[in-house]
Amino acid sequence: MLRSSAHYSAGLDLADLLIRQGRPAEALACVPTVAEQRAGAERREREAAQPPKRDDPRAGAGDFAQEPPF
């Protein structure tokens, strides 16, 4: 499950689990490189800067629709 997780700390959690199981070579192989960590952090920053997507195409910037419902 940790290998398929999209959470940013899943790789480190998997490495920790493998180390505790006495499998350090596999743990080292699943630790992301510095470049991969930086790319992930930049991607998360870009996603956080974007406004949330709304399901209602009529919804404006506020919480209420800009057009009447009829």
Contacts in CASP RR format, 6 or more apart in sequence:
PFRMAT RR
TARGET T0000
AUTHOR 0000-0000-0000
METHOD contacts of the structure
MODEL  1
MLRSSAHYSAGLDLADLLIRQGRPAEALACVPTVAEQRAGAERREREAAQ
PPKRDDPRAGAGDFAQEPPF
2 10 0 8 1.000
2 11 0 8 1.000
2 13 0 8 1.000
2 14 0 8 1.000
2 17 0 8 1.000
3 10 0 8 1.000
3 14 0 8 1.000
3 30 0 8 1.000
5 11 0 8 1.000
8 40 0 8 1.000
8 41 0 8 1.000
8 44 0 8 1.000
11 30 0 8 1.000
11 31 0 8 1.000
11 32 0 8 1.000
12 31 0 8 1.000
12 32 0 8 1.000
14 27 0 8 1.000
14 30 0 8 1.000
15 27 0 8 1.000
15 28 0 8 1.000
15 30 0 8 1.000
15 31 0 8 1.000
16 27 0 8 1.000
18 24 0 8 1.000
18 26 0 8 1.000
18 27 0 8 1.000
18 30 0 8 1.000
19 27 0 8 1.000
54 60 0 8 1.000
56 65 0 8 1.000
58 65 0 8 1.000
58 66 0 8 1.000
58 67 0 8 1.000
59 65 0 8 1.000
59 66 0 8 1.000
60 66 0 8 1.000
END
